[in-house]
Amino acid sequence: MFKNKSYIGISFIILIFGIYAIPKIVDRVKNGEIVKGNRLDNVEAKSSKEAKLLTIGPAPKFELTNQDNVKVSNETYKGKVYVLEFFFTTCPSICPKMNMSMLEIEKTFFGNPNFGIVSITIDPKHDTPQVLKDHAKLLGVKSSNWNFLTGDKSVIMDLSNKGFNLYAGENDKVSGGFEHSGLFALIDKDGNIRCRKDEYGNPTIYYDGLDKKGVRDIQQDIKILLEE
């Protein structure tokens, strides 16, 4: 008898809850508010934050001479997203692959006035403005926002090694006489170096210009920065 009364009491409580709560739940569904609880809001905010590119810090300043014998600096690219590399025209190893990767990037964003490319030679003695102009023509470069830069050798080496921390150096024992990384730097409209996280949550800082995944990643992140 006592058990029956307990069941009746529980049933009555459930009925009252249903009468009170169900209309409110239905209203929240209609208004699209059913997923806006505190926990879900926090998860969404975290996911959105993690999806953003990391800001490493301001890119080093530079002022060098391009293939048209015109001074070009980081201020030239103010308000633009751009990719920067160090290379040299007579490089027999990784540079041709880097060139192809840059051409792929150029093609993807060709015609966008808010995007550019900077290629800085580490062999300025050989790579004069005219040599760089001939090299750009040989590659089939079309973008007016792709500058090939040359200048004082010590300034360029400091910019590469101390500024961007992208290794470049002379080595008589290697073919071509120079060594350098095959990495690309991505700079946003405010002049900051930007990157994504790797699979372990660490900043990648630079993108592999010799790897299909690296090129794909940087293209995806360029699109993100252009929309910011």
C-alpha positions, 0 to 999 in steps of 0.5 A: 500500500505504501509503495503504491502511494510512493509511485503515485507521488513520483508520477505526480511530480513527473507530471507537474515537471512535464507541464511546467518544463516541456513548453519552455523546452519547445520554445527554446527549440523554436527560438534556436536557443537549445544549444546555448547553455553555459557548457556548450558556449564555453566549448564553442568559444574554445574551439573558435579560439583554437582555430585562429592562427597564432601571432608570433610577433612583428616581422623584422623590418627591411628595405632592399632593391627589387628587380626593377631597381626600386626600393621595397620595404616592409612598409610596401606591404603594409595592409597586405598579407604576404609570404616571404622566402630566402633563395638564390637564382643559381641554387641547384637543389631546393630553390627550383622546388621553392619556386614552383611552390611560390608559383602555385601560391601566386596562381591561387591568389593572383589578382588579389591586391591584398596579397603579395610575395617577397623573395630575397636573394642570399647571393646579392653579388650575383643576383643583381636587379637585372638577374632577378628580373630575368629570373622572374621572367623565366619563371613566368611570374605575373603578379606585380606584388611579387618582388625579388629583392637584393641588397647588401650581403651582410644586411640580408644574412642578418635579416635571414639568420637573426631577424627571421631566424631562417638559416642561410650561409655560405658553404664552399663544400655544397653545390651552389656555394650556399645553404638555406632553409626551404621555409616560408614565412607568413606575414599578416596585414599588420606586419606580424608573423603568423602560423598554425599549431602542429599536431602536438599543439606547438607553433609551427612558425614557418611553412615547408615550401618543399612539401605539398602539405606545407604549401596547402597549409599556407594557402589555407592560412593566407585565405584566413588572414585575407578575411580578417 
